[in-house]
Structures are given as structure tokens and as C-alpha cells.
Amino acid sequence: MSEVAVVSGRGAGRWQRGHPWIFKSDLIDAPAPVPGIVTVRERNGRVLGQALWSPLSEIALRLLDRNPDVRIDAAWWERKLRVALDRRDGVDRHATAYRLVHGEGDGLPSLVVDRYARSLVVQFMSAGLEACRGDIVDALERVHAPTGILARNDVALRRREGLSETVELLRGEVPRTIEVEEHGVRYLAAPWDGQKTGAFLDQRENRAAIGHVSCGRALDCFAYHGSFAIHLARGAREVIALDSSAPALERAQENATLNGFAHVVPVVADAFEWLREAERNKEKFDTIALDPPAFAKSKASLPAAIRGYKEVNLRAMRILASGGHLFTASCSFHLGKAQFLDMLQDAAADSGRRLALRAIYGQPVDHPEVLGIPETGYIKGAMLEALD
Ligand code: SAH
């Protein structure tokens, strides 16, 4: 018999509306303070299901299964992993690196699994989930038969769960760099020490989208290891890959070379200063990708973040050649879709340019966003075209 958590009507209501989290403040009776799987009940005795239990976290319970009787063992995780894999049917036709499990977006709260060729990189982002690690890793081996599984648990969020930040090899071997393919280009992911789990998989489809219209002189602003730059390079005669990190741009050069491109030019600079200077010098680019880091790390920093986004977008609009395309994005969870579009409208109004909104982008299929679970969605993107 598993431990029981008793929750308030408000807590139960969250599950009824489709959100998998119940907060500490909605716990009436807490289970023993040992992370793991617990049965969840309302005060009137009605059983709601089974959840991951994190004794130290504000997010106390994360829904796993509404059936209170099902055994949540390796076989249960295996069934869930197979469902998640089926949802990605077809992604492997054009990519060897993509997300296999997007946490709450796949009904597997606080679990991230990314595939890089034959290796898996996982993140266990709650204490309750960490307690199930053995079963999950067994299930991953059975479903995906990887050559290695690496845990990139160096995530600050884990501290709120009372967990340590570590990078740990769980099974087999995982190389320092892994060559992967997406939409006809190749790049090196860095699972051990790269950003996120080794690359920004969430912009994969958007990189292809701007790659399709790339021509003339192109700019990849906030390039990291150049994954937009190599898509831009297919159609452009010159690509400037701009980033403040010199080591990131060294990898961008390697990635350009890997694809046989000699026309990707790395520029180590602060994007704000560089864009201002480019505008002053009346430089023009036919194609621009603008993929800044999350400027809004918290709700409180949102106004300053919006000013930052507006500034880089405004300047990018001004250096966009007539008829040129600008792909622009934000990965700040705290900046909503409507606010993102408002910011672009504001920047366009001040830019002195006429711009068409050609397409709006969101999360790719391997990062499913669930309505009613805002935390599953954070990528916003837009394709703009200069009309004058
Ligand atoms: N477009 C990339 C991901 C970009 S991540 C991809 O698809 O793979 C954001 C990048 O912005 C990081 O590489 C970081 O080094 C860079 N960066 C952060 N602040 C910057 C600034 N002020 N000027 C230039 N680059 C910056």
C-alpha cells in the first residue's frame, strides 16, 4: 500500500482542469517525507490517482496516472515511452536529434529525454521522478536501445527539489560530441557540456523554415554553435554568425566546415552594440535569424526583457534589405504569445519599415505544448518580410 496525500478541493480542481501539478499549499495531509509515488485523495475520501511526490518542493504532487490501482513500474514507463515515441512518428525522417519526452507535454511530468543519434540525454527535474530513476532508465533501454544514457541534471530547478546538480553517465557510453543531422545539414551536439542537453532542438523546424528562403547576405544573430547559420549558408553567399561567446563560434566554424561551407564568418561581439553599429553603417542583410537567449528569466524582469527584445528586433528590421526575410524568436516562458506579437508590432512601428507577418511559429511536434499547461510552451517565432 503506497503512501497517501490528501489534497484540498482547489488542488483537486487543478487536476480536473487538466493541469498535472498540485502545490504544497493545497496539501491537507502530507505523506511521509520520502520522495516517490503516492496515492492522492480528496478530503471526502475520493481517490484522484497517483502522483510523483516531492516533499521539499512548492510543486508537491505531479500527476502520473488517474488509475489508483495500476502498478507504476518499468513496464508502465515503457508503455508511456512508446506512446511518446509514436507521437514523433516521422520526425526521424529529417532529423537524428530531437526530443523524445517533453515532460508535462507528454504526460510524464518533470522528465526530459532527448535523442542525439544513438545516445540519449535525460533530465530528472523533480525529487519524485528521481526516485523512479531505475525503472525509467530500464524502460528507456528497452524502448530505444541506445548506446548510452547521460543525465544532464545540472539544472538549477533541481535545487528547489532538494536535488543536487550533476552530470552523470547512467548507461553505456556517450561521446563528448555527437554528429547529428537535421533537414539536410549536419552539426556537432555537445551532450556533456553544451547548452541545454547539447543543442537547441526546439528551433529545429524554424531553422529549416528560414533556411528555405535564405539568399544574398545573411546574419545569424545569437548564433551559438551556428545551427541557424548552416541553414542560412545553403542559400546565402555570405553568412555572419554573431555571438558573444568565442568558444561557441569556434564550434560554429567547425559545423560550417562539416557541411563544406567556407562562407560562414564568425563575429564575436555584443549583439546590441553590433546591431547599432551595423545600422549606423547602413549595412543591409537579405536574410536574418534572430534567436536571443531568454531575456525574461522571471516575471519581474519582463518589462526590461521586452525593452531588450524590442531593441534587437527594431535594429534587425532596420538592417533588413528590401524584400528580405527576418526570422525572429523568443524562448522566454514569461513572455506570452500575444506579448511577443505586440512587441514585434511596436518594433515595426518604430522601425520606419513596412513589414509583413508571413508566418507565426510555435513549438515543434517533438516539444508538444498542451493547452491548459502553459509551462509546456515557451517558443514563439515569426517570419517577417520587408515590404519596402
Ligand atoms: N540560435 C542558437 C541558439 C542561441 S542561444 C541555436 O539555434 O542553436 C543564445 C546565444 O546568445 C548564446 O550562444 C549566447 O552566447 C548568446 N548571447 C547572449 N547574450 C548575447 C549578447 N548580448 N550578444 C551576443 N550574443 C549573446
Residues whose N, C-alpha, C, O or C-beta is under 5 A from the ligand:
A	BS01	SAH	F200 Q203 F222 A223 Y224 S227 F228 L242 D243 S244 S245 A248 A269 D270 A271 F272 D291 P292 P293
